[in-house]
């Protein structure tokens, strides 16, 4: 499908793709606006959707917004545009994190993002056990190239280093379990069946606990008497990857979010399921430890990947609330909530 008009159907398609991005605890910490003069989609941070305990620096929020920006780019190329992305840091509008200008026509040649468009709807986080079948090196290489294309690095460690990353993740999960404020914060984002919630994680999307304890899946429920799947055996040989950047500035977090989503969509295109092991990133000492011997490594997230059942979808806020800015003064131009 190709269109050069920024009409209502095109805007709807762009935003439907953007809000399908993964976000920590499905907080969806983004807001969108449309500048018709520059034909740009404006992406802002929604400060109301913060996790002050788990994400006090808003790093995970920036990762989430970056993932939404990548989906915007994919959808824009699918619709026939050559999107120009600008990562913003305007002092007079600190919440404006990115603009995606819809200009030109997609060029042929190198691998195009538009080929990933169908994967946006198919990608879901899977917290279920994987089969243990090894993902081929060719697919892992494509995932690595996808991260590099967005200015990030994706390392797939050997067995010893994998166990180390899992131990650090398990240590973070143990800390979270005995930290009342963090446990309470995580439970706040759980939703029950039938609840009219557009945010958060439904209890039906939660996974079981690993009977062997090898895979430290996040426990949102804790000691609450909530329904959960029985304990099940997970894959014996866990495949994980560490996504990292060379710097740790807000713009690096946005690039890492784009890299993360490009990796996830690339994996989905090959039938590979994914989930994020973010717990260690929420504790500064454990996050630093995940870097291992890598020089100038700023870890951003651990990705678990493999073959297995698809994950359950999570709710999304409506994607039809974009409107043009009313005023171009400081702090203006806020769109509706995404």
Order of alpha helices (4+ residues) and beta strands (2+ residues): alpha-beta-beta-alpha-beta-beta-alpha-alpha-beta-alpha-alpha-beta-beta-beta-alpha-beta-alpha-beta
